Amino acid sequence: MTGARDTLPFDRARAALADAWRLMGVRPMGHQEAFALTMLTRPIVRGVGEHHSGLVMAAQAAATAWTTLHGDESPVLLLAGTGRAAAIRSMTMGKVHTLHAALEYDARRGTWGRHAGRPLQAGLVVLADSYMLDEAMLMALVKACPDSLLTMITLPGEESILPSFGCTFRTDAAMRSDLAPA
């Protein structure tokens, strides 16, 4: 399995994403393409933007590209903060697990079954609707992903709820920059 938060070289990530966008039948907007590239080339990313569905679509493309490059050797794990959010995201993204189920939360003991000593076996972890997590849940997720690339998707205004980890990619800023299509 790919380890130690291995990222992809930029050119390889860009080529894999181009294939993923073609497979999806989507012509990405500049901010979607930039976010998907950021997901594959940075160890921990939090996407914040006004167009949540655009971030989710970029996450789908990154997941497709990752699977194409790594196959079953380094799987993709899609997560959501609640059961309802997981059910809704599963309609468009494939199988989405709740954070509690993926981290094997034991409510009686108040402990997480997945942690640094027993990490998630995934190369790329994507958490949609990360604003639903409190700081303890977020820290449990980060600790359970020592060898995974981790992406969290957040709506604008909600980024102040969570502490900042690694790179924060703001799609609203990207839309106003040279990353946006003309």
C-alpha positions as CSV (number, residue, x, y, z in Angstrom):
1,M,0.0,0.0,0.0
2,T,1.1,3.5,-0.7
3,G,2.4,5.0,2.6
4,A,3.5,8.0,4.6
5,R,1.0,10.3,2.9
6,D,2.6,9.7,-0.5
7,T,1.4,12.3,-3.0
8,L,1.5,12.1,-6.7
9,P,3.8,14.1,-9.0
10,F,2.0,17.0,-10.5
11,D,2.3,15.8,-14.1
12,R,1.1,12.3,-13.3
13,A,-1.8,13.6,-11.3
14,R,-2.9,16.0,-14.0
15,A,-2.8,13.3,-16.7
16,A,-4.8,10.9,-14.5
17,L,-7.4,13.6,-13.8
18,A,-7.8,14.4,-17.5
19,D,-8.7,10.7,-18.0
20,A,-11.1,10.8,-15.0
21,W,-12.9,13.9,-16.3
22,R,-13.3,12.2,-19.7
23,L,-14.7,9.0,-18.1
24,M,-17.1,11.2,-16.1
25,G,-18.1,13.1,-19.2
26,V,-17.4,16.4,-17.5
27,R,-15.5,19.4,-18.6
28,P,-14.2,20.8,-15.3
29,M,-14.3,24.4,-14.3
30,G,-10.9,25.8,-13.4
31,H,-11.5,25.8,-9.6
32,Q,-12.7,22.1,-9.8
33,E,-9.6,21.1,-11.7
34,A,-7.3,23.0,-9.3
35,F,-9.0,21.4,-6.2
36,A,-8.8,17.9,-7.6
37,L,-5.1,18.5,-8.4
38,T,-4.5,19.8,-4.9
39,M,-6.2,16.7,-3.4
40,L,-3.7,14.5,-5.2
41,T,-0.6,16.5,-4.6
42,R,-1.0,17.6,-0.9
43,P,-1.1,15.4,2.2
44,I,-4.0,17.1,3.9
45,V,-6.5,19.4,2.1
46,R,-9.6,21.2,3.2
47,G,-11.8,22.5,0.4
48,V,-13.9,25.5,1.2
49,G,-16.1,27.0,-1.4
50,E,-19.5,28.4,-2.4
51,H,-20.1,25.6,-4.8
52,H,-20.2,22.5,-2.6
53,S,-21.4,20.3,-5.5
54,G,-18.4,21.4,-7.6
55,L,-16.0,20.4,-4.8
56,V,-17.8,17.0,-4.5
57,M,-17.5,16.5,-8.3
58,A,-13.8,17.4,-8.1
59,A,-13.4,14.8,-5.3
60,Q,-15.1,12.2,-7.5
61,A,-12.6,12.9,-10.3
62,A,-9.7,12.7,-7.9
63,A,-11.0,9.4,-6.5
64,T,-11.4,8.0,-10.0
65,A,-7.8,9.2,-10.9
66,W,-6.4,7.7,-7.7
67,T,-8.2,4.3,-8.4
68,T,-6.9,4.3,-11.9
69,L,-3.3,4.9,-10.8
70,H,-3.3,2.6,-7.7
71,G,-6.2,0.1,-8.0
72,D,-6.9,-2.1,-5.1
73,E,-3.4,-1.6,-3.7
74,S,-4.4,1.7,-2.2
75,P,-8.2,2.2,-2.1
76,V,-10.3,5.3,-1.8
77,L,-12.5,5.7,1.2
78,L,-15.5,8.1,1.0
79,L,-16.9,9.4,4.3
80,A,-19.7,11.6,5.5
81,G,-20.4,13.0,9.0
82,T,-23.9,11.5,9.4
83,G,-25.9,8.6,8.1
84,R,-28.2,10.9,6.2
85,A,-25.3,12.7,4.6
86,A,-23.7,9.3,3.7
87,A,-27.0,8.2,2.1
88,I,-27.3,11.4,0.0
89,R,-23.7,11.3,-1.1
90,S,-23.9,7.6,-2.0
91,M,-26.5,8.5,-4.7
92,T,-23.8,10.3,-6.7
93,M,-20.4,9.3,-5.3
94,G,-20.8,5.5,-4.9
95,K,-20.5,3.8,-1.4
96,V,-20.0,6.5,1.3
97,H,-19.5,5.4,4.9
98,T,-20.2,7.4,8.0
99,L,-17.2,8.5,9.9
100,H,-18.3,6.6,13.0
101,A,-18.6,3.3,11.1
102,A,-15.3,3.8,9.3
103,L,-13.4,4.6,12.5
104,E,-15.3,1.8,14.3
105,Y,-16.6,4.0,17.1
106,D,-17.6,2.2,20.3
107,A,-20.3,4.3,22.0
108,R,-20.3,2.3,25.2
109,R,-16.6,2.9,25.8
110,G,-16.4,6.2,23.9
111,T,-13.4,4.9,21.9
112,W,-12.4,4.7,18.3
113,G,-11.3,1.3,16.9
114,R,-9.2,3.0,14.2
115,H,-6.3,5.1,15.3
116,A,-2.6,5.5,14.6
117,G,-1.9,2.0,15.9
118,R,-4.7,0.5,13.7
119,P,-5.1,3.0,10.8
120,L,-7.6,3.1,8.0
121,Q,-6.4,1.1,5.0
122,A,-6.9,3.7,2.3
123,G,-4.6,5.7,0.1
124,L,-7.1,8.6,-0.3
125,V,-9.8,9.5,2.2
126,V,-12.4,12.1,1.2
127,L,-14.7,13.5,3.9
128,A,-17.8,15.3,2.5
129,D,-19.7,17.7,4.8
130,S,-16.8,18.0,7.3
131,Y,-18.6,20.9,9.0
132,M,-20.7,18.3,10.8
133,L,-17.6,17.1,12.9
134,D,-16.5,18.4,16.2
135,E,-12.8,18.8,16.9
136,A,-12.5,15.4,18.7
137,M,-14.0,13.6,15.7
138,L,-11.7,15.4,13.3
139,M,-8.6,14.6,15.4
140,A,-9.7,10.9,15.5
141,L,-9.9,10.9,11.7
142,V,-6.5,12.6,11.3
143,K,-4.9,10.1,13.7
144,A,-6.5,7.2,11.8
145,C,-5.1,8.4,8.5
146,P,-1.3,8.5,9.1
147,D,-0.5,7.0,5.7
148,S,-3.5,8.4,3.7
149,L,-4.0,11.5,1.7
150,L,-6.9,13.3,3.5
151,T,-9.4,15.7,1.9
152,M,-12.2,17.5,3.9
153,I,-14.9,19.4,2.1
154,T,-16.5,22.4,3.9
155,L,-19.1,25.0,3.0
156,P,-18.2,28.7,3.3
157,G,-18.7,30.2,6.7
158,E,-18.2,26.8,8.3
159,E,-14.4,26.7,8.1
160,S,-14.2,28.6,11.4
161,I,-15.8,25.7,13.1
162,L,-12.9,23.4,12.5
163,P,-9.2,23.9,13.1
164,S,-7.0,24.3,10.0
165,F,-4.9,21.3,9.0
166,G,-2.4,21.4,6.1
167,C,-3.5,23.2,3.0
168,T,-6.9,24.9,2.8
169,F,-8.1,25.3,-0.8
170,R,-10.7,28.1,-1.1
171,T,-12.6,27.7,-4.3
172,D,-14.2,31.1,-4.0
173,A,-10.6,32.6,-4.1
174,A,-9.8,30.3,-7.0
175,M,-12.8,31.5,-9.0
176,R,-11.5,35.1,-8.8
177,S,-7.9,34.0,-9.7
178,D,-6.2,33.0,-12.9
179,L,-7.3,29.4,-12.1
180,A,-10.9,30.2,-13.2
181,P,-11.7,29.7,-16.9
182,A,-12.0,32.8,-19.0
